[in-house]
Amino acid sequence: MTGTLSPRILEVTQEQVLQFLDDFREAYENGDEAFFSYFAHDASCFTISAPTRIDSREEFKRSFGPAFAGNVTRRSQFMAPEVRIAGDTALVTCHNRISVDDEVTNLRATYLIVLHGDELKIAHMHNSPLPLPAAPKSGPRDVEEITVLEERVATAAAQVGTPK
């Protein structure tokens, strides 16, 4: 008797990784328990809500799971994700804007995504907050100074473009 074997994926593609991230984001936004299944059992995480490294999916679920309780509106946006592929592994870096109800947090995010069998899983996640921009000790004193400042910013943006 001859059996049919399904082809084994040996390499991940950028398209697969971007689709994985989109599905991961959607599970987060919906507060779906499946969100945790995107992590490998032995995933490690550095998050902004825990002071130390988290060393497994179950530990992450215990510490972050309560954030899924309640009726809140969640949004997540991966901005300009850079995907680097190395065989069955992808390294993703991006900025991640997360909002929960009216509170917005901007993060730097790094994901190590690996192929486990035929599924992609997050093996490591590292989030860190973006620092707030420094405010000058004293701001513009009148409307004319504000207008000049706006013109300088517009000129600089036109010359260098907008960042990723």
MDTraj code that builds the backbone (N, CA, C; nanometers):
import mdtraj as md
import numpy as np

residues = "MET THR GLY THR LEU SER PRO ARG ILE LEU GLU VAL THR GLN GLU GLN VAL LEU GLN PHE LEU ASP ASP PHE ARG GLU ALA TYR GLU ASN GLY ASP GLU ALA PHE PHE SER TYR PHE ALA HIS ASP ALA SER CYS PHE THR ILE SER ALA PRO THR ARG ILE ASP SER ARG GLU GLU PHE LYS ARG SER PHE GLY PRO ALA PHE ALA GLY ASN VAL THR ARG ARG SER GLN PHE MET ALA PRO GLU VAL ARG ILE ALA GLY ASP THR ALA LEU VAL THR CYS HIS ASN ARG ILE SER VAL ASP ASP GLU VAL THR ASN LEU ARG ALA THR TYR LEU ILE VAL LEU HIS GLY ASP GLU LEU LYS ILE ALA HIS MET HIS ASN SER PRO LEU PRO LEU PRO ALA ALA PRO LYS SER GLY PRO ARG ASP VAL GLU GLU ILE THR VAL LEU GLU GLU ARG VAL ALA THR ALA ALA ALA GLN VAL GLY THR PRO LYS".split()
xyz = np.array([
    [0.0841, -0.1173, 0.0000],
    [0.0000, 0.0000, 0.0000],
    [0.0888, 0.1239, 0.0000],
    [0.0583, 0.2152, -0.0873],
    [0.1373, 0.3369, -0.0997],
    [0.0622, 0.4519, -0.0356],
    [0.1280, 0.5223, 0.0553],
    [0.0663, 0.6375, 0.1205],
    [0.1122, 0.7662, 0.0547],
    [0.0352, 0.8692, 0.0754],
    [0.0709, 0.9998, 0.0226],
    [0.1191, 1.0869, 0.1373],
    [0.2370, 1.1376, 0.1231],
    [0.2921, 1.2254, 0.2251],
    [0.2707, 1.3704, 0.1819],
    [0.2304, 1.4517, 0.2773],
    [0.2182, 1.5927, 0.2435],
    [0.3582, 1.6519, 0.2408],
    [0.3826, 1.7444, 0.1480],
    [0.5172, 1.8022, 0.1397],
    [0.5503, 1.8808, 0.2666],
    [0.6707, 1.8663, 0.3139],
    [0.7166, 1.9359, 0.4346],
    [0.7732, 2.0710, 0.3934],
    [0.7300, 2.1738, 0.4629],
    [0.7811, 2.3074, 0.4357],
    [0.9203, 2.3154, 0.4972],
    [1.0198, 2.3488, 0.4186],
    [1.1562, 2.3575, 0.4684],
    [1.1993, 2.5014, 0.4905],
    [1.1358, 2.5929, 0.4211],
    [1.1697, 2.7335, 0.4312],
    [1.0430, 2.8147, 0.4470],
    [1.0520, 2.9200, 0.5229],
    [0.9385, 3.0100, 0.5333],
    [0.9582, 3.1235, 0.4343],
    [0.8490, 3.1844, 0.3961],
    [0.8556, 3.2970, 0.3032],
    [0.8085, 3.4234, 0.3741],
    [0.8456, 3.5348, 0.3185],
    [0.8031, 3.6623, 0.3737],
    [0.6506, 3.6713, 0.3752],
    [0.5868, 3.6223, 0.2711],
    [0.4402, 3.6270, 0.2637],
    [0.3771, 3.5460, 0.3757],
    [0.4323, 3.4263, 0.4043],
    [0.3803, 3.3445, 0.5140],
    [0.3955, 3.4164, 0.6482],
    [0.5091, 3.4796, 0.6684],
    [0.5358, 3.5480, 0.7948],
    [0.4419, 3.6678, 0.8103],
    [0.4229, 3.7455, 0.7049],
    [0.3330, 3.8609, 0.7130],
    [0.1888, 3.8169, 0.7377],
    [0.1469, 3.7048, 0.6765],
    [0.0122, 3.6521, 0.7016],
    [0.0005, 3.6046, 0.8461],
    [0.1044, 3.5382, 0.8962],
    [0.1085, 3.4933, 1.0350],
    [0.0921, 3.6128, 1.1287],
    [0.1673, 3.7211, 1.1037],
    [0.1576, 3.8407, 1.1878],
    [0.0176, 3.9015, 1.1817],
    [-0.0426, 3.9002, 1.0648],
    [-0.1778, 3.9555, 1.0512],
    [-0.2783, 3.8714, 1.1303],
    [-0.2663, 3.7389, 1.1238],
    [-0.3550, 3.6503, 1.2000],
    [-0.3317, 3.6671, 1.3507],
    [-0.2052, 3.6796, 1.3904],
    [-0.1665, 3.7021, 1.5300],
    [-0.2276, 3.8326, 1.5813],
    [-0.2163, 3.9383, 1.5019],
    [-0.2736, 4.0686, 1.5376],
    [-0.4247, 4.0592, 1.5522],
    [-0.4887, 3.9908, 1.4603],
    [-0.6345, 3.9771, 1.4644],
    [-0.6797, 3.9021, 1.5902],
    [-0.6077, 3.7957, 1.6269],
    [-0.6413, 3.7213, 1.7492],
    [-0.6273, 3.8112, 1.8714],
    [-0.5226, 3.8942, 1.8742],
    [-0.5039, 3.9882, 1.9855],
    [-0.6196, 4.0875, 1.9918],
    [-0.6506, 4.1493, 1.8786],
    [-0.7560, 4.2512, 1.8760],
    [-0.8910, 4.1952, 1.9185],
    [-0.9168, 4.0697, 1.8848],
    [-1.0445, 4.0071, 1.9190],
    [-1.0465, 3.9501, 2.0605],
    [-0.9333, 3.9557, 2.1311],
    [-0.9265, 3.8979, 2.2648],
    [-0.9471, 3.7480, 2.2613],
    [-0.9055, 3.6860, 2.1518],
    [-0.9259, 3.5430, 2.1289],
    [-0.8200, 3.4618, 2.2044],
    [-0.8625, 3.3597, 2.2772],
    [-0.7686, 3.2716, 2.3488],
    [-0.6670, 3.2095, 2.2529],
    [-0.7015, 3.1994, 2.1249],
    [-0.6088, 3.1436, 2.0256],
    [-0.4832, 3.2292, 2.0132],
    [-0.4870, 3.3530, 2.0599],
    [-0.3700, 3.4404, 2.0589],
    [-0.2487, 3.3689, 2.1186],
    [-0.2681, 3.2971, 2.2271],
    [-0.1568, 3.2303, 2.2945],
    [-0.1031, 3.1118, 2.2151],
    [-0.1843, 3.0552, 2.1268],
    [-0.1382, 2.9409, 2.0470],
    [-0.0375, 2.9823, 1.9400],
    [-0.0192, 3.1099, 1.9172],
    [0.0807, 3.1571, 1.8214],
    [0.2223, 3.1466, 1.8786],
    [0.2332, 3.1205, 2.0084],
    [0.3626, 3.1074, 2.0748],
    [0.4002, 2.9604, 2.0883],
    [0.5286, 2.9297, 2.0713],
    [0.5791, 2.7948, 2.0966],
    [0.5645, 2.7659, 2.2468],
    [0.5552, 2.6390, 2.2829],
    [0.5415, 2.6018, 2.4251],
    [0.6551, 2.6590, 2.5089],
    [0.7763, 2.6599, 2.4529],
    [0.8929, 2.7066, 2.5274],
    [0.9349, 2.8486, 2.4878],
    [0.8413, 2.9270, 2.4394],
    [0.8717, 3.0642, 2.3973],
    [0.9228, 3.1476, 2.5140],
    [1.0137, 3.2374, 2.4841],
    [1.0592, 3.3336, 2.5844],
    [1.0118, 3.4718, 2.5414],
    [0.9810, 3.5559, 2.6398],
    [0.9262, 3.6883, 2.6099],
    [0.9806, 3.7918, 2.7072],
    [1.0098, 3.9086, 2.6541],
    [1.0308, 4.0278, 2.7349],
    [0.9159, 4.1211, 2.6996],
    [0.8348, 4.1543, 2.7969],
    [0.7199, 4.2413, 2.7728],
    [0.7303, 4.3652, 2.8615],
    [0.6504, 4.4650, 2.8295],
    [0.6526, 4.5868, 2.9110],
    [0.5739, 4.5691, 3.0402],
    [0.4972, 4.4609, 3.0496],
    [0.4150, 4.4403, 3.1692],
    [0.4794, 4.3468, 3.2720],
    [0.5928, 4.2861, 3.2376],
    [0.6594, 4.1946, 3.3314],
    [0.8031, 4.2422, 3.3539],
    [0.8492, 4.2408, 3.4790],
    [0.9836, 4.2911, 3.5081],
    [1.0956, 4.1942, 3.4706],
    [1.0630, 4.0680, 3.4474],
    [1.1645, 3.9683, 3.4147],
    [1.1236, 3.8928, 3.2892],
    [1.2162, 3.8108, 3.2384],
    [1.1869, 3.7307, 3.1194],
    [1.0795, 3.6271, 3.1521],
    [0.9908, 3.6054, 3.0591],
    [0.8876, 3.5023, 3.0690],
    [0.9390, 3.3829, 2.9891],
    [0.9344, 3.2622, 3.0482],
    [1.0018, 3.1474, 2.9881],
    [0.9138, 3.0381, 2.9296],
    [0.7856, 3.0629, 2.9120],
    [0.7017, 2.9632, 2.8455],
    [0.5692, 3.0269, 2.8050],
    [0.5012, 2.9589, 2.7133],
    [0.3693, 3.0069, 2.6709],
    [0.2725, 3.0092, 2.7887],
    [0.2768, 2.9066, 2.8731],
    [0.1850, 2.9011, 2.9872],
    [0.2116, 3.0141, 3.0862],
    [0.3399, 3.0437, 3.1092],
    [0.3731, 3.1545, 3.1990],
    [0.3257, 3.2874, 3.1391],
    [0.3425, 3.3036, 3.0089],
    [0.2958, 3.4253, 2.9413],
    [0.1433, 3.4363, 2.9530],
    [0.0758, 3.3248, 2.9343],
    [-0.0702, 3.3244, 2.9438],
    [-0.1158, 3.3613, 3.0849],
    [-0.0472, 3.3099, 3.1872],
    [-0.0833, 3.3446, 3.3256],
    [-0.0630, 3.4935, 3.3528],
    [0.0467, 3.5490, 3.3019],
    [0.0758, 3.6895, 3.3332],
    [-0.0020, 3.7869, 3.2446],
    [-0.0213, 3.7521, 3.1186],
    [-0.0854, 3.8454, 3.0255],
    [-0.2336, 3.8136, 3.0036],
    [-0.2750, 3.6919, 3.0344],
    [-0.4136, 3.6494, 3.0124],
    [-0.5186, 3.7403, 3.0731],
    [-0.4976, 3.7910, 3.1958],
    [-0.5983, 3.8803, 3.2545],
    [-0.6255, 4.0058, 3.1706],
    [-0.5308, 4.0448, 3.0864],
    [-0.5526, 4.1612, 2.9993],
    [-0.6637, 4.1330, 2.8976],
    [-0.6938, 4.0064, 2.8768],
    [-0.7998, 3.9703, 2.7832],
    [-0.9377, 3.9720, 2.8487],
    [-0.9414, 3.9846, 2.9807],
    [-1.0694, 3.9881, 3.0517],
    [-1.1347, 4.1243, 3.0298],
    [-1.2624, 4.1253, 3.0326],
    [-1.3344, 4.2519, 3.0211],
    [-1.3680, 4.2854, 2.8774],
    [-1.4513, 4.3835, 2.8644],
    [-1.4984, 4.4257, 2.7332],
    [-1.4251, 4.5536, 2.6941],
    [-1.3101, 4.5383, 2.6278],
    [-1.2311, 4.6529, 2.5854],
    [-1.2101, 4.6476, 2.4342],
    [-1.1771, 4.7608, 2.3780],
    [-1.1443, 4.7684, 2.2362],
    [-0.9930, 4.7671, 2.2231],
    [-0.9418, 4.6667, 2.1503],
    [-0.7978, 4.6537, 2.1292],
    [-0.7659, 4.6763, 1.9825],
    [-0.6577, 4.7472, 1.9575],
    [-0.6069, 4.7636, 1.8219],
    [-0.4558, 4.7464, 1.8272],
    [-0.4012, 4.6880, 1.7229],
    [-0.2565, 4.6708, 1.7132],
    [-0.2171, 4.6965, 1.5688],
    [-0.1084, 4.7689, 1.5535],
    [-0.0607, 4.8002, 1.4195],
    [0.0895, 4.7742, 1.4136],
    [0.1317, 4.6822, 1.3254],
    [0.2734, 4.6580, 1.3015],
    [0.3162, 4.7576, 1.1944],
    [0.4042, 4.8482, 1.2304],
    [0.4440, 4.9527, 1.1366],
    [0.5796, 4.9206, 1.0754],
    [0.5825, 4.9156, 0.9427],
    [0.7028, 4.8890, 0.8638],
    [0.7780, 4.7654, 0.9137],
    [0.7107, 4.6486, 0.9204],
    [0.7837, 4.5300, 0.9666],
    [0.8938, 4.4919, 0.8683],
    [1.0113, 4.4622, 0.9233],
    [1.1219, 4.4117, 0.8427],
    [1.1333, 4.2625, 0.8721],
    [1.1263, 4.1816, 0.7679],
    [1.1302, 4.0360, 0.7819],
    [1.2602, 3.9850, 0.7217],
    [1.3380, 3.9152, 0.8031],
    [1.4610, 3.8520, 0.7553],
    [1.4451, 3.7018, 0.7697],
    [1.4598, 3.6318, 0.6583],
    [1.4388, 3.4871, 0.6540],
    [1.5733, 3.4158, 0.6588],
    [1.5805, 3.3098, 0.7389],
    [1.6976, 3.2208, 0.7435],
    [1.6442, 3.0781, 0.7488],
    [1.6159, 3.0216, 0.6325],
    [1.5632, 2.8853, 0.6256],
    [1.4250, 2.8747, 0.6858],
    [1.4143, 2.8003, 0.7974],
    [1.2837, 2.7791, 0.8604],
    [1.2570, 2.8793, 0.9734],
    [1.3316, 2.9894, 0.9746],
    [1.3223, 3.0889, 1.0809],
    [1.3106, 3.2283, 1.0203],
    [1.2338, 3.3127, 1.0877],
    [1.2222, 3.4525, 1.0447],
    [1.2441, 3.5429, 1.1648],
    [1.3167, 3.6496, 1.1420],
    [1.3355, 3.7527, 1.2430],
    [1.2587, 3.8753, 1.1951],
    [1.1667, 3.9220, 1.2780],
    [1.0832, 4.0373, 1.2418],
    [1.1102, 4.1490, 1.3418],
    [1.1392, 4.2670, 1.2900],
    [1.1509, 4.3855, 1.3748],
    [1.0541, 4.4899, 1.3217],
    [0.9944, 4.5656, 1.4140],
    [0.8977, 4.6679, 1.3738],
    [0.8671, 4.7588, 1.4917],
    [0.7927, 4.8616, 1.4628],
    [0.7297, 4.9399, 1.5680],
    [0.5868, 4.8878, 1.5766],
    [0.5350, 4.8814, 1.6958],
    [0.4004, 4.8283, 1.7177],
    [0.3224, 4.9307, 1.7984],
    [0.2165, 4.9811, 1.7393],
    [0.1287, 5.0747, 1.8100],
    [0.0092, 4.9957, 1.8601],
    [-0.0077, 4.9957, 1.9916],
    [-0.1164, 4.9209, 2.0541],
    [-0.2075, 5.0192, 2.1250],
    [-0.3373, 5.0027, 2.1044],
    [-0.4322, 5.0841, 2.1810],
    [-0.5332, 4.9915, 2.2477],
    [-0.5587, 5.0221, 2.3728],
    [-0.6607, 4.9520, 2.4503],
    [-0.7543, 5.0610, 2.4985],
    [-0.8768, 5.0562, 2.4466],
    [-0.9719, 5.1659, 2.4647],
    [-0.9038, 5.2949, 2.4175],
    [-0.8844, 5.3917, 2.5044],
    [-0.8257, 5.5189, 2.4607],
    [-0.6782, 5.5331, 2.4964],
    [-0.6169, 5.4292, 2.5517],
    [-0.4759, 5.4352, 2.5900],
    [-0.3887, 5.3762, 2.4796],
    [-0.2937, 5.4557, 2.4317],
    [-0.2064, 5.4135, 2.3215],
    [-0.0641, 5.3935, 2.3743],
    [-0.0020, 5.2824, 2.3327],
    [0.1366, 5.2527, 2.3684],
    [0.2133, 5.2254, 2.2398],
    [0.3264, 5.2907, 2.2258],
    [0.4134, 5.2682, 2.1106],
    [0.5336, 5.1868, 2.1555],
    [0.5588, 5.0774, 2.0850],
    [0.6635, 4.9832, 2.1227],
    [0.7610, 4.9584, 2.0094],
    [0.8810, 4.9162, 2.0473],
    [0.9705, 4.8488, 1.9539],
    [0.9403, 4.7003, 1.9741],
    [0.9341, 4.6251, 1.8662],
    [0.9025, 4.4830, 1.8798],
    [0.9963, 4.3992, 1.7938],
    [1.0380, 4.2871, 1.8496],
    [1.1177, 4.1886, 1.7773],
    [1.0534, 4.0526, 1.7995],
    [1.0349, 3.9792, 1.6919],
    [0.9773, 3.8445, 1.6979],
    [1.0716, 3.7481, 1.6269],
    [1.1020, 3.6370, 1.6926],
    [1.1715, 3.5270, 1.6284],
    [1.0652, 3.4214, 1.6016],
    [1.0385, 3.3982, 1.4757],
    [0.9308, 3.3068, 1.4350],
    [0.9950, 3.1856, 1.3689],
    [0.9596, 3.0673, 1.4181],
    [1.0206, 2.9441, 1.3679],
    [0.9125, 2.8472, 1.3214],
    [0.9543, 2.7589, 1.2345],
    [0.8650, 2.6558, 1.1843],
    [0.8689, 2.5379, 1.2806],
    [0.7540, 2.5039, 1.3398],
    [0.7389, 2.3874, 1.4278],
    [0.6471, 2.2914, 1.3529],
    [0.7027, 2.1834, 1.2989],
    [0.6217, 2.0953, 1.2154],
    [0.5813, 2.1725, 1.0907],
    [0.4523, 2.1893, 1.0720],
    [0.4031, 2.2662, 0.9574],
    [0.3440, 2.4003, 0.9987],
    [0.3680, 2.4415, 1.1237],
    [0.3114, 2.5669, 1.1727],
    [0.4204, 2.6646, 1.2141],
    [0.3943, 2.7912, 1.1899],
    [0.4825, 2.8947, 1.2403],
    [0.4466, 2.9236, 1.3851],
    [0.5486, 2.9458, 1.4680],
    [0.5281, 2.9774, 1.6095],
    [0.6283, 3.0853, 1.6497],
    [0.5890, 3.1668, 1.7451],
    [0.6797, 3.2661, 1.8007],
    [0.7663, 3.1964, 1.9055],
    [0.8968, 3.1946, 1.8810],
    [0.9905, 3.1345, 1.9761],
    [1.0401, 3.2394, 2.0753],
    [1.0435, 3.3645, 2.0312],
    [1.0868, 3.4725, 2.1202],
    [1.0194, 3.6024, 2.0781],
    [0.9769, 3.6790, 2.1782],
    [0.9186, 3.8116, 2.1553],
    [0.9858, 3.9077, 2.2519],
    [1.0251, 4.0223, 2.1999],
    [1.0843, 4.1258, 2.2849],
    [1.0164, 4.2578, 2.2523],
    [0.9504, 4.3155, 2.3513],
    [0.8860, 4.4465, 2.3372],
    [0.9533, 4.5445, 2.4312],
    [0.9739, 4.6651, 2.3850],
    [1.0245, 4.7713, 2.4720],
    [0.9541, 4.9008, 2.4340],
    [0.9255, 4.9829, 2.5327],
    [0.8534, 5.1074, 2.5038],
    [0.9425, 5.2070, 2.4303],
    [0.8818, 5.2814, 2.3405],
    [0.9535, 5.3924, 2.2783],
    [0.9559, 5.5068, 2.3771],
    [1.0711, 5.5696, 2.3953],
    [1.0758, 5.6815, 2.4895],
    [0.9975, 5.8009, 2.4350],
    [0.9443, 5.8785, 2.5263],
    [0.8767, 6.0010, 2.4858],
    [0.9817, 6.1003, 2.4379],
    [0.9491, 6.1785, 2.3361],
    [1.0461, 6.2787, 2.2925],
    [1.0705, 6.3811, 2.4027],
    [1.1918, 6.4281, 2.4094],
    [1.2256, 6.5287, 2.5097],
    [1.1565, 6.6598, 2.4765],
    [1.1024, 6.7235, 2.5766],
    [1.0359, 6.8518, 2.5578],
    [1.1335, 6.9638, 2.5921],
    [1.1303, 7.0703, 2.5158],
    [1.2177, 7.1825, 2.5490],
    [1.1760, 7.2450, 2.6820],
    [1.2731, 7.3071, 2.7505],
    [1.2428, 7.3710, 2.8782],
    [1.1419, 7.4826, 2.8616],
    [1.1495, 7.5520, 2.7522],
    [1.0498, 7.6556, 2.7253],
    [1.0108, 7.6458, 2.5790],
    [0.8847, 7.6612, 2.5519],
    [0.8348, 7.6502, 2.4166],
    [0.8333, 7.7848, 2.3469],
    [0.7828, 7.7875, 2.2247],
    [0.7702, 7.9140, 2.1522],
    [0.6836, 8.0115, 2.2318],
    [0.7187, 8.1373, 2.2206],
    [0.6505, 8.2375, 2.3009],
    [0.5294, 8.2996, 2.2324],
    [0.5236, 8.2928, 2.1012],
    [0.4078, 8.3542, 2.0357],
    [0.3765, 8.2814, 1.9053],
    [0.2698, 8.3232, 1.8410],
    [0.2219, 8.2581, 1.7187],
    [0.3272, 8.2655, 1.6082],
    [0.3984, 8.3761, 1.5982],
    [0.4999, 8.3908, 1.4939],
    [0.6103, 8.2858, 1.5099],
    [0.6558, 8.2618, 1.6336],
    [0.7582, 8.1598, 1.6568],
    [0.7057, 8.0202, 1.6220],
    [0.5801, 7.9946, 1.6513],
    [0.5201, 7.8647, 1.6185],
    [0.5153, 7.8477, 1.4672],
    [0.4762, 7.9497, 1.3945],
    [0.4687, 7.9439, 1.2483],
    [0.6065, 7.9172, 1.1892],
    [0.7091, 7.9858, 1.2375],
    [0.8453, 7.9652, 1.1883],
    [0.8883, 7.8210, 1.2165],
    [0.8582, 7.7706, 1.3355],
    [0.8930, 7.6333, 1.3714],
    [0.8226, 7.5334, 1.2795],
    [0.6941, 7.5533, 1.2528],
    [0.6199, 7.4644, 1.1629],
    [0.6794, 7.4655, 1.0228],
    [0.7200, 7.5832, 0.9754],
    [0.7802, 7.5934, 0.8422],
    [0.9134, 7.5188, 0.8379],
    [0.9924, 7.5266, 0.9433],
    [1.1207, 7.4560, 0.9488],
    [1.0991, 7.3046, 0.9483],
    [1.0021, 7.2577, 1.0242],
    [0.9714, 7.1143, 1.0270],
    [0.9247, 7.0675, 0.8903],
    [0.8371, 7.1433, 0.8263],
    [0.7871, 7.1057, 0.6935],
    [0.9003, 7.1017, 0.5917],
    [0.9919, 7.1985, 0.5980],
    [1.1056, 7.2024, 0.5065],
    [1.1967, 7.0818, 0.5287],
    [1.2257, 7.0516, 0.6537],
    [1.3113, 6.9369, 0.6851],
    [1.2460, 6.8063, 0.6392],
    [1.1162, 6.7907, 0.6638],
    [1.0464, 6.6684, 0.6223],
    [1.0466, 6.6542, 0.4712],
    [1.0321, 6.7646, 0.3995],
    [1.0325, 6.7603, 0.2532],
    [1.1697, 6.7195, 0.2006],
    [1.2758, 6.7580, 0.2711],
    [1.4113, 6.7276, 0.2240],
    [1.4513, 6.5829, 0.2520],
    [1.4113, 6.5287, 0.3657],
    [1.4563, 6.3943, 0.4029],
    [1.3485, 6.2886, 0.3918],
    [1.2251, 6.3270, 0.3726],
    [1.1160, 6.2304, 0.3668],
    [1.0697, 6.1939, 0.5067],
    [0.9707, 6.1070, 0.5138],
    [0.9192, 6.0647, 0.6442],
    [0.9821, 5.9317, 0.6814],
    [1.0048, 5.9088, 0.8104],
    [1.0690, 5.7821, 0.8523],
    [0.9738, 5.6655, 0.8376],
    [1.0332, 5.5445, 0.8339],
    [0.9526, 5.4214, 0.8282],
    [0.8688, 5.4088, 0.9514],
])
top = md.Topology()
chain = top.add_chain()
for i, resn in enumerate(residues, 1):
    res = top.add_residue(resn, chain, resSeq=i)
    for name in ("N", "CA", "C"):
        top.add_atom(name, md.element.get_by_symbol(name[0]), res)
traj = md.Trajectory(xyz[None], top)
